[in-house]
């Protein structure tokens, strides 16, 4: 896959990054979201050192991602339980239906 170079801006600093062709708008959208988060961190913490702002933002993003992963695991487990219950209910209904029909000839 080929890539091209793009300029993005984070905290009023320009960075040149490689981007796969066709993913330019996705990269720009991600850069805009990250820039917003960096600026939020800067305002909330009153930090001015770019490295500190980046580390605090990265920690917050990682924490949110980990919480999302945990929530997704809980949702997946609940869905699997419902599927198993549905499968057991279907199997029970089919078993009862066969029992009511009697032996097949």
MODELLER restraints for C-alpha pairs under 7 A, 6 or more apart:
rsr = mdl.restraints
at = mdl.atoms
rsr.add(forms.Gaussian(group=physical.xy_distance, feature=features.Distance(at['CA:1:A'], at['CA:20:A']), mean=6.80, stdev=0.5))
rsr.add(forms.Gaussian(group=physical.xy_distance, feature=features.Distance(at['CA:2:A'], at['CA:20:A']), mean=5.90, stdev=0.5))
rsr.add(forms.Gaussian(group=physical.xy_distance, feature=features.Distance(at['CA:2:A'], at['CA:21:A']), mean=6.00, stdev=0.5))
rsr.add(forms.Gaussian(group=physical.xy_distance, feature=features.Distance(at['CA:3:A'], at['CA:18:A']), mean=6.18, stdev=0.5))
rsr.add(forms.Gaussian(group=physical.xy_distance, feature=features.Distance(at['CA:3:A'], at['CA:19:A']), mean=5.15, stdev=0.5))
rsr.add(forms.Gaussian(group=physical.xy_distance, feature=features.Distance(at['CA:3:A'], at['CA:20:A']), mean=4.02, stdev=0.5))
rsr.add(forms.Gaussian(group=physical.xy_distance, feature=features.Distance(at['CA:3:A'], at['CA:21:A']), mean=5.00, stdev=0.5))
rsr.add(forms.Gaussian(group=physical.xy_distance, feature=features.Distance(at['CA:4:A'], at['CA:18:A']), mean=5.55, stdev=0.5))
rsr.add(forms.Gaussian(group=physical.xy_distance, feature=features.Distance(at['CA:4:A'], at['CA:19:A']), mean=5.35, stdev=0.5))
rsr.add(forms.Gaussian(group=physical.xy_distance, feature=features.Distance(at['CA:4:A'], at['CA:20:A']), mean=6.28, stdev=0.5))
rsr.add(forms.Gaussian(group=physical.xy_distance, feature=features.Distance(at['CA:4:A'], at['CA:21:A']), mean=6.17, stdev=0.5))
rsr.add(forms.Gaussian(group=physical.xy_distance, feature=features.Distance(at['CA:5:A'], at['CA:16:A']), mean=6.50, stdev=0.5))
rsr.add(forms.Gaussian(group=physical.xy_distance, feature=features.Distance(at['CA:5:A'], at['CA:17:A']), mean=5.53, stdev=0.5))
rsr.add(forms.Gaussian(group=physical.xy_distance, feature=features.Distance(at['CA:5:A'], at['CA:18:A']), mean=4.48, stdev=0.5))
rsr.add(forms.Gaussian(group=physical.xy_distance, feature=features.Distance(at['CA:5:A'], at['CA:19:A']), mean=6.06, stdev=0.5))
rsr.add(forms.Gaussian(group=physical.xy_distance, feature=features.Distance(at['CA:6:A'], at['CA:16:A']), mean=5.55, stdev=0.5))
rsr.add(forms.Gaussian(group=physical.xy_distance, feature=features.Distance(at['CA:6:A'], at['CA:17:A']), mean=5.38, stdev=0.5))
rsr.add(forms.Gaussian(group=physical.xy_distance, feature=features.Distance(at['CA:6:A'], at['CA:18:A']), mean=6.19, stdev=0.5))
rsr.add(forms.Gaussian(group=physical.xy_distance, feature=features.Distance(at['CA:6:A'], at['CA:19:A']), mean=6.73, stdev=0.5))
rsr.add(forms.Gaussian(group=physical.xy_distance, feature=features.Distance(at['CA:7:A'], at['CA:14:A']), mean=6.41, stdev=0.5))
rsr.add(forms.Gaussian(group=physical.xy_distance, feature=features.Distance(at['CA:7:A'], at['CA:15:A']), mean=5.50, stdev=0.5))
rsr.add(forms.Gaussian(group=physical.xy_distance, feature=features.Distance(at['CA:7:A'], at['CA:16:A']), mean=4.43, stdev=0.5))
rsr.add(forms.Gaussian(group=physical.xy_distance, feature=features.Distance(at['CA:7:A'], at['CA:17:A']), mean=6.29, stdev=0.5))
rsr.add(forms.Gaussian(group=physical.xy_distance, feature=features.Distance(at['CA:8:A'], at['CA:14:A']), mean=5.66, stdev=0.5))
rsr.add(forms.Gaussian(group=physical.xy_distance, feature=features.Distance(at['CA:8:A'], at['CA:15:A']), mean=5.30, stdev=0.5))
rsr.add(forms.Gaussian(group=physical.xy_distance, feature=features.Distance(at['CA:8:A'], at['CA:16:A']), mean=6.41, stdev=0.5))
rsr.add(forms.Gaussian(group=physical.xy_distance, feature=features.Distance(at['CA:8:A'], at['CA:31:A']), mean=6.55, stdev=0.5))
rsr.add(forms.Gaussian(group=physical.xy_distance, feature=features.Distance(at['CA:9:A'], at['CA:15:A']), mean=6.09, stdev=0.5))
rsr.add(forms.Gaussian(group=physical.xy_distance, feature=features.Distance(at['CA:10:A'], at['CA:35:A']), mean=4.99, stdev=0.5))
rsr.add(forms.Gaussian(group=physical.xy_distance, feature=features.Distance(at['CA:11:A'], at['CA:35:A']), mean=6.21, stdev=0.5))
rsr.add(forms.Gaussian(group=physical.xy_distance, feature=features.Distance(at['CA:11:A'], at['CA:38:A']), mean=6.85, stdev=0.5))
rsr.add(forms.Gaussian(group=physical.xy_distance, feature=features.Distance(at['CA:11:A'], at['CA:39:A']), mean=6.67, stdev=0.5))
rsr.add(forms.Gaussian(group=physical.xy_distance, feature=features.Distance(at['CA:37:A'], at['CA:57:A']), mean=6.75, stdev=0.5))
rsr.add(forms.Gaussian(group=physical.xy_distance, feature=features.Distance(at['CA:38:A'], at['CA:53:A']), mean=6.46, stdev=0.5))
rsr.add(forms.Gaussian(group=physical.xy_distance, feature=features.Distance(at['CA:38:A'], at['CA:54:A']), mean=6.60, stdev=0.5))
rsr.add(forms.Gaussian(group=physical.xy_distance, feature=features.Distance(at['CA:38:A'], at['CA:57:A']), mean=6.03, stdev=0.5))
rsr.add(forms.Gaussian(group=physical.xy_distance, feature=features.Distance(at['CA:41:A'], at['CA:53:A']), mean=6.35, stdev=0.5))
rsr.add(forms.Gaussian(group=physical.xy_distance, feature=features.Distance(at['CA:41:A'], at['CA:57:A']), mean=6.23, stdev=0.5))
rsr.add(forms.Gaussian(group=physical.xy_distance, feature=features.Distance(at['CA:42:A'], at['CA:48:A']), mean=6.72, stdev=0.5))
rsr.add(forms.Gaussian(group=physical.xy_distance, feature=features.Distance(at['CA:42:A'], at['CA:53:A']), mean=6.01, stdev=0.5))
rsr.add(forms.Gaussian(group=physical.xy_distance, feature=features.Distance(at['CA:47:A'], at['CA:53:A']), mean=6.40, stdev=0.5))
